[in-house]
Amino acid sequence: MPAGDASYEVLVLGAGMSGLAVGTLLRRAGERRFAIVEKSAGPGGTWWDNRYPGAHVDVPSPLYCFSWAPNPHWTRRFAAAPEIQAYVERQYDVQGLRPHLQLGHALTEARFDEAAARWRFTTDDGRRLDARFFVCSAGPLSQPRWPAIEGLESFAGTRLHSARWDDKVPLDGRRIGVIGTGSTAAQLVPPLAQRAGQLTVFQRTAHWVLPRIDRPYGALDRTLARLPPCAAAVRAFWYHVLEWGRRGFDEGTLARRSMRAAGRRLLHAQVPDPALREQLTPRYPLGCKRIIYASDYYPVFAQPNVALVTEDIARVVPEGVITADGRLHPLDVLVCATGFDTSAPLQSLRVQGLQGRVLADDWRDGAQAWRGVTVSGYPNLFLMLGPNTGTGHTSTLLYIEAQARYALRAMAALRAGGHRWADLKPEVQRAHNEALQARLQGSVWTHCRSWYRHDNGRITALFPGFTREYVRGLARWNPADYLLA
Ligand code: NAP
């Protein structure tokens, strides 16, 4: 790893899936003058961070790999986190990206130097780096959010956040509490229930849970997955199934009716106790929060060592959690599966663009960009999984691929045109966001609190359409969208 200051053509922040995509495409384009700077000690991004028991992908694995690197090694339809991490690590090797990795370093500042037409960076160990292009793939779900609960710090047992798991914490036979019932909790609760002496799940909201139609992949599946036409057919199949699922967010569709019915059926089949079923019944429109796919979550609540608590949490005390009814729930371990802070992305990094403007200030009322990739006032910057690029229905890698290809296309066009930089026109960004927000008005996502929305209610995380629409929107780099220098 280079110890001192250095100059690059491209600096990529983040060695997760996005960094992997951009790095791969850069190398394939013959570019070697790039670095991937990552704060963690290894690549993997969200899969490096989320090592809690039971972590797995919630879209079918054949769609959770890049189109240029199908993975014939998946052992299940919904792969577990260690398998995905192994895929990522293997890809960093296979694609020749290891020499470009700078692990264990965080960027603290990125500033566009207008005179030199370069991005200048400062790292947490005081190094100074610079690059012509800056690809920012810090991950939208990378800042763990602790719940704002009185006394949380006072807990005398072990407190864990799901995204900062510590394998060394003993769990067997202990009294474990889980706060949260989102996608993460639904994956985490079944394995914890097997190990805990007593497991208490604190539910603020009952979520929609649909069956996860998982199955192991056998030798035949893996053999077929090595044949490119078969692998492509399986991938295409899942692509179209999940695209159909996008219709489930629109009222009045067959998809929506089917998904609601599947959720209700699962609840009835897996929770025979009417009182418990009532507590687990979601009270908000399906899809407004991320849909959970789990076939092993509801049955856990029938176990004698598992309790569902729906009383509000009043406060945390050294001995455990006190609920609004005054009851103390004594705990040895308190797990916060309370999600991520998405309202202020990139908060650990100061990004300064033209005329001293700072991204955090520009995004005070919610992040915005053009198709989630470029931001007016910040030339030669490409965001990966930026604002309004999240998807509630399919593989996020499909979006990452489109963004990475767009960034490379833009870089090539600038070089070919002899331009020093491209800055998105403010009116292009404004028009794009006005249209996006108008489209989101009244959508299913406006009906509840979730990480999809900024505190002011604006939906800043999700793209409302189908994948093909998003990908088509990035298929071409249009110089007319940019001020060129
Ligand atoms: P989340 O969806 O934001 O859920 C957080 C949970 O914590 C919610 O149930 C929330 O309740 C609860 N909570 C937060 N603050 C609380 C408080 N003060 N008191 C009580 N409860 C509180 O977070 P997540 O489950 O980590 O999932 C985040 C996203 O990560 C998912 O939507 C998904 O996109 C992604 N994810 C993906 C996978 C995968 O397989 N690919 C796996 C896990 C997660 P309310 O609902 O009432 O706010």
Boltz pocket constraint, residues with backbone or C-beta under 6 A from the ligand:
constraints:
  - pocket:
      binder: B
      contacts: [[A, 56], [A, 57], [A, 58], [A, 59], [A, 141], [A, 146], [A, 147], [A, 148], [A, 149], [A, 179], [A, 180], [A, 181], [A, 182], [A, 183], [A, 184], [A, 185], [A, 187], [A, 202], [A, 203], [A, 204], [A, 205], [A, 289], [A, 290], [A, 313], [A, 337], [A, 338], [A, 339], [A, 340], [A, 391], [A, 449], [A, 451]]
      max_distance: 6.0
